Amino acid sequence: MAAIIEENGPSTHEHPDVSSSGQARYNLEGLLNKNMRIRMTDGRTLVGLFLCTDRDCNVILGSAQEFLKSTDMFSQGEPRVLGLAMIPGHHVVSIEVEADSLDDTQGFRVNH
């Protein structure tokens, strides 16, 4: 099961002494090495460990697998093993974080 947070993430009321950019960085750091599912504009889905991102929303996944059809479960379908994969930000439709890999029930989703 995947948990979802809105694009802007949780409010900064959790850490009032942290700026919004600091809060965003804190949220992203909490997602490092978590399992993610990224749906792309061409219909493919990549599943792997979140390693990094940049200001252009490009995402690097480690141990990535490619699924040609969109799936509801992280493990369904016949995957193609990619290893290290870079997904250009302009091809990202949505990002989901596997709830089991989070300490709490928060993940995030980006819609373009």
C-alpha contacts under 8 A as a table, 3 or more apart, distances in Angstrom:
res1	aa1	res2	aa2	distance
1	M	73	M	7.09
1	M	98	E	6.18
1	M	99	A	5.84
1	M	100	D	7.42
2	A	96	E	6.13
2	A	97	V	5.59
2	A	98	E	4.44
2	A	99	A	4.77
2	A	100	D	7.86
2	A	107	G	7.36
3	A	96	E	6.81
3	A	97	V	6.11
3	A	98	E	6.41
3	A	99	A	5.06
3	A	105	T	5.96
3	A	106	Q	5.61
3	A	107	G	4.80
3	A	108	F	7.04
4	I	96	E	6.30
4	I	97	V	7.13
4	I	106	Q	6.11
4	I	107	G	4.45
4	I	108	F	4.46
4	I	109	R	5.64
5	I	8	N	7.95
5	I	9	G	5.74
5	I	10	P	7.26
5	I	106	Q	5.98
5	I	107	G	5.07
5	I	108	F	3.80
5	I	109	R	5.75
6	E	9	G	5.31
6	E	10	P	7.58
6	E	108	F	5.78
6	E	109	R	5.74
6	E	110	V	7.22
7	E	108	F	6.37
7	E	109	R	5.64
7	E	110	V	5.13
7	E	111	N	7.55
9	G	24	A	7.35
9	G	27	N	7.59
9	G	108	F	6.87
10	P	14	E	7.95
11	S	14	E	6.70
12	T	15	H	5.56
12	T	16	P	5.91
12	T	18	V	7.23
12	T	19	S	7.56
12	T	20	S	6.46
12	T	23	Q	6.49
13	H	16	P	5.17
15	H	18	V	5.67
15	H	23	Q	7.62
16	P	19	S	7.77
18	V	22	G	5.72
18	V	23	Q	5.99
19	S	22	G	4.96
19	S	23	Q	6.03
20	S	23	Q	4.93
20	S	24	A	6.15
21	S	24	A	5.01
21	S	25	R	6.20
22	G	25	R	5.08
22	G	26	Y	6.10
23	Q	26	Y	4.96
23	Q	27	N	6.15
24	A	27	N	5.07
24	A	28	L	6.22
25	R	28	L	5.12
25	R	29	E	6.08
26	Y	29	E	5.17
26	Y	30	G	6.32
27	N	30	G	5.16
27	N	31	L	6.76
28	L	31	L	5.18
28	L	32	L	6.78
29	E	32	L	5.37
31	L	34	K	5.45
31	L	50	F	6.90
31	L	97	V	7.99
31	L	102	L	7.75
32	L	49	L	7.62
32	L	50	F	5.43
32	L	51	L	5.73
32	L	52	C	7.19
33	N	49	L	5.06
33	N	50	F	5.08
33	N	51	L	5.90
34	K	49	L	5.28
34	K	50	F	5.64
34	K	97	V	6.95
34	K	98	E	7.30
34	K	101	S	5.68
34	K	102	L	7.24
35	N	47	V	6.99
35	N	48	G	5.40
35	N	49	L	4.58
35	N	50	F	6.37
35	N	97	V	5.91
35	N	98	E	5.55
35	N	101	S	6.52
36	M	47	V	5.57
36	M	48	G	5.55
36	M	49	L	6.03
36	M	50	F	6.26
36	M	95	I	6.76
36	M	96	E	5.53
36	M	97	V	4.48
36	M	98	E	6.03
37	R	45	T	6.67
37	R	46	L	5.68
37	R	47	V	4.43
37	R	48	G	6.80
37	R	74	F	7.30
37	R	95	I	5.74
37	R	96	E	5.14
37	R	97	V	6.40
37	R	98	E	7.65
38	I	45	T	5.55
38	I	46	L	5.20
38	I	47	V	6.40
38	I	92	V	6.77
38	I	93	V	7.37
38	I	94	S	5.72
38	I	95	I	4.52
38	I	96	E	6.48
39	R	43	G	6.75
39	R	44	R	6.08
39	R	45	T	4.48
39	R	46	L	6.58
39	R	70	S	7.54
39	R	92	V	6.15
39	R	93	V	5.39
39	R	94	S	5.21
39	R	95	I	6.50
40	M	43	G	5.56
40	M	44	R	5.49
40	M	45	T	6.12
40	M	46	L	7.98
40	M	91	H	5.30
40	M	92	V	4.73
40	M	93	V	5.12
40	M	94	S	7.19
41	T	44	R	7.41
41	T	91	H	5.23
41	T	92	V	6.33
41	T	93	V	5.84
42	D	91	H	7.77
43	G	68	L	6.82
43	G	69	K	6.71
43	G	70	S	6.88
44	R	66	E	6.85
44	R	67	F	5.82
44	R	68	L	4.76
44	R	69	K	6.18
44	R	70	S	6.74
45	T	66	E	5.79
45	T	67	F	5.05
45	T	68	L	6.42
45	T	69	K	7.00
45	T	70	S	6.04
45	T	71	T	7.99
46	L	64	A	6.33
46	L	65	Q	5.56
46	L	66	E	4.58
46	L	67	F	6.21
47	V	61	L	7.72
47	V	64	A	5.39
47	V	65	Q	5.27
47	V	66	E	6.57
47	V	67	F	7.97
47	V	74	F	7.08
48	G	61	L	5.28
48	G	62	G	5.54
48	G	63	S	5.34
48	G	64	A	4.15
48	G	65	Q	6.38
49	L	61	L	5.14
49	L	62	G	4.94
49	L	63	S	6.38
49	L	64	A	7.01
50	F	59	V	7.53
50	F	60	I	6.39
50	F	61	L	4.90
50	F	62	G	6.61
51	L	59	V	7.71
51	L	60	I	5.54
51	L	61	L	5.56
51	L	62	G	6.41
52	C	59	V	5.96
52	C	60	I	5.32
52	C	61	L	7.45
53	T	56	D	7.99
53	T	57	C	5.94
53	T	58	N	5.41
53	T	59	V	4.51
53	T	60	I	6.25
54	D	57	C	5.37
54	D	58	N	5.74
54	D	59	V	7.14
55	R	58	N	7.51
56	D	89	G	5.97
57	C	88	P	7.15
57	C	89	G	4.38
57	C	90	H	7.63
58	N	86	M	6.95
58	N	87	I	5.63
58	N	88	P	4.52
58	N	89	G	4.15
58	N	90	H	7.79
59	V	86	M	5.70
59	V	87	I	5.18
59	V	88	P	6.63
59	V	89	G	6.76
60	I	84	L	7.18
60	I	85	A	5.69
60	I	86	M	4.52
60	I	87	I	6.40
61	L	64	A	5.80
61	L	84	L	5.84
61	L	85	A	5.26
61	L	86	M	6.46
61	L	87	I	7.99
62	G	83	G	5.85
62	G	84	L	4.55
62	G	85	A	6.49
63	S	81	V	7.65
63	S	82	L	6.96
63	S	83	G	4.29
63	S	84	L	5.81
64	A	81	V	6.34
64	A	82	L	5.29
64	A	83	G	4.84
64	A	84	L	5.99
64	A	85	A	6.28
65	Q	79	P	5.64
65	Q	80	R	5.44
65	Q	81	V	4.52
65	Q	82	L	5.42
65	Q	83	G	7.00
66	E	79	P	5.30
66	E	80	R	5.00
66	E	81	V	6.41
66	E	82	L	6.81
67	F	70	S	6.93
67	F	71	T	7.93
67	F	77	G	6.69
67	F	78	E	6.63
67	F	79	P	5.03
67	F	80	R	6.65
68	L	79	P	7.79
69	K	77	G	7.62
71	T	74	F	7.15
71	T	76	Q	6.46
71	T	77	G	7.23
72	D	76	Q	7.68
73	M	76	Q	5.60
74	F	98	E	7.99
82	L	85	A	6.58
87	I	91	H	6.99
87	I	92	V	7.23
88	P	91	H	5.57
88	P	92	V	6.97
89	G	92	V	5.35
90	H	112	H	7.83
92	V	95	I	7.45
92	V	110	V	7.86
92	V	111	N	7.66
92	V	112	H	7.15
93	V	110	V	6.85
93	V	111	N	5.34
93	V	112	H	5.73
94	S	109	R	5.65
94	S	110	V	4.94
94	S	111	N	5.27
94	S	112	H	7.69
95	I	108	F	6.66
95	I	109	R	4.82
95	I	110	V	5.73
96	E	107	G	6.47
96	E	108	F	5.86
96	E	109	R	5.57
97	V	101	S	7.63
97	V	102	L	7.91
97	V	107	G	5.09
97	V	108	F	6.55
98	E	101	S	5.60
98	E	102	L	7.13
98	E	107	G	7.45
99	A	102	L	5.38
99	A	104	D	7.75
99	A	105	T	6.02
99	A	106	Q	7.24
99	A	107	G	6.95
100	D	103	D	7.78
102	L	105	T	6.56
102	L	106	Q	7.00
102	L	107	G	7.53
